[in-house]
């Protein structure tokens, strides 16, 4: 609602939003262990295991970008920009 301007920008709620993305970025690499390449009706891209280091590094970069974006939130416009940064890598 905040990003659509339907609710006032609340710094604490905005921080919660960004903290959720940061938490997800930290957990994602563990969800793709080597033994999950096949089976279980996976639809994950094989490229994940072809270059695991790069895959994991992207989550680290995403986390850093979200942390930096979160620090910029002061009003609706800055929240929209920060939210765009946070969701761009999804």
N, C-alpha and C positions, 0 to 999 in steps of 0.2 A: 504494500500500500504506500509506503514512503516513497518508493522510486517513481510511482505514478502520480505523486503529489496529492494522494487521497488521505494521507495522514501526515502530521507534522514530523519533520526529521527529529528523531530522538537519538542522541549520541550513544546512549547505552544500548538501545536496540540495534543501532547500526553496528556497534562493536560486536554484538552477539551474532549478527549476520556474518560478518567477516571472520569471526572466531570459528564459526561452523565450517567455512571454507578452509581455513588454516588446519583445523582438526582433520578434515577429509583428506587434505593433501598429505598429511603425516601418515594416515592409515592406508592410503591407496596402494603403495608398493607391496605391502604385506598381503594384499588380496590376490596377488598374482605370483604365487610360488612356482618354481620350476615344474612341479608335478601337476600343475593345473593347465598345461598346454593343451591337453586333449581330454575328452570325456566330459561327463556332466552336462552335455549339450552346450558346451561353451561356444560363444560367438566372438570371443576376444580375438583380436588381430594377432597373427603369428609374429608380427614385428616386435611385439612386446618382449618376446624371449630371444629374438635375434640380436637385440641391443638393449638388454635390461638396464645397463648403466645409464643410457640416454633416457630411457623411459622413466626411471626413478629421478633423474636430474630434472626432468620437466616438472615433476611435482615439487621439488625443492624450489625451483624458480617461481612456480605459481605461488607457493606459500610466501616467498619474499615479496612478490608483486602485490599480493593481497594485503600483507602487513603494511607495506608502504602506502597503498591506496587507502587503507583504513585510517591512517594518520591524517589524511587530507580532509576528512568529512567535517564540514562546518555548517552546511546548509543544503537545500535541495539540489542545487546544481552540482556541488562538490560530491554529494552522495551519489547522484546519477553517474558522474564520471568514475568514481571509485567502484561502484557496482558494476559498471561496464568492464572495467579492468579485471575485476574478480571473476566475472562470468565468461570473459573472452576465451580463456584457455580451456573451458569445459569442452 
